[in-house]
Amino acid sequence: MFLPFFQTLRKSGVPVSLREYLSFLQGMAAGLVTYDTTGFYHLARTTMVKDERHLDRFDRAFAESFTGLESFKTDDVLNALDLPADWLAKLAENHLTAEERAAIAALGGFDTLMETLRQRLAEQQGRHQGGTKWIGTAGTSPFGAYGYNPEGIRIGQDQSRQQRAVKVWDKREFRNLDDRQDLGTRNIKLALRRLRKWAREGAAEELDLDGTIRATAEHGWLDVQTRPERRNAVKILLFLDVGGSMDPYVQVMAELFSAARAEFKHLVPFYFHNCLYEGLWRDNQRRWTDQTPTMDVLRTYGSDYKAIFVGDAAMSPYEILQPGGANEHWNAETGQTWLTRACAQWPRHLWINPVAEPHWGPSHSTRLIRDIFDGKMVPMTLEGLNRGIRDIR
């Protein structure tokens, strides 16, 4: 019965094993959920999803497999099972919060609400937009979608405008956790935390509770012990491509920079355009009078730094391979020469590309830079960033 659901999950990228699927079937056979769509959803998710990255994919697969599940009517179930209606009503009350019971009571009770819905479904002809009575959209009726009525039944709506509807279905609350989605500030931080390396630095100002207990037990009197604060010791050089073809990625670049600044104490940002040449900028305005010689950067920051370049690598191949190939100035040495020096100075290096990975192939310049970086180029997705961080740890 549930085999198509299992197949849809696998097709959607949720790595469900046969053992997990059998655990789900055992839960159903044991009667853990009976005619409870929410409980059924949570049972399936609990037994068949083992990683938060797959929660959003599960939600989409569930919606695809069980479209219309929430539309089963109470009367249909009663007729099929011949269960007492008053018993079912009392059972439903046990699963409603005080706010939900108050919302239903505001419309005269659950029976009145459902009876009114049945009448209007029978009377209404066609689609209705706006208004206070009919089932439609953008109105104030207690039924329909995308309208204003604090208490009511939302029909055909993926979210509640007022957050007080009796039923809201298909919330995609885990969209940002999917490792195939583009990055945002929150999940960039989660990914960058895998790069952290903790060390105790500075003055001994933090209470060492374990040391205090141990010293007190040894000496027979209260012997307070302190220790240096635990801090992230990872050092990052962040090289950001700005201007030109990078303009569409300004927002995601800002999110990446903000997340990196929050996660790393030792973060030094520099800006370049298209390719690395003899000069860099500390400000994204890139004024020619404020350049920092790239050779000075190579000499100043040791090999213990990790170098992360962020750019779309989209340019003419001449900008990488030829002296004078830069489009904003005359470069005496090729971009390839400077990139090779950077990779040699900072062996733990990475290039993050905001362009989707399937589009890298047709770009000659992208292939050139990827080769210079020994293949250490990853897309700006959670999965890509995780992959890149594993390489440079």
Secondary structure, DSSP 8 states (H G I E B T S, - for coil): --HHHHHHHHHTT----HHHHHHHHHHHHTTS-SS-HHHHHHHHHHHH--SGGGHHHHHHHHHHHTTTGGG--HHHHHHHHT--HHHHHHHHHTTS-HHHHHHHHTTT-HHHHHHHHHHHHHH--S--BSSSSSSEESSS-SEEESS--SSSEE-S-SS-SSS--S------TTGGG-TTSB--HHHHHHHHGGG--EEEEEEEEEE-HHHHHHHHHHHSS----EEEEEEE--EEEEEEE-SGGGGGGHHHHHHHHHHHHHH-SEEEEEEESSS--SEEBSSTT--GGG-EEHHHHHHHS-TTSEEEEE----S-THHHHSTT--SSS--SS-HHHHHHHHHHH-SSEEEEE-S-GGGSTT-HHHHHHHHHTTT-EEESBHHHHHHHHHHH-
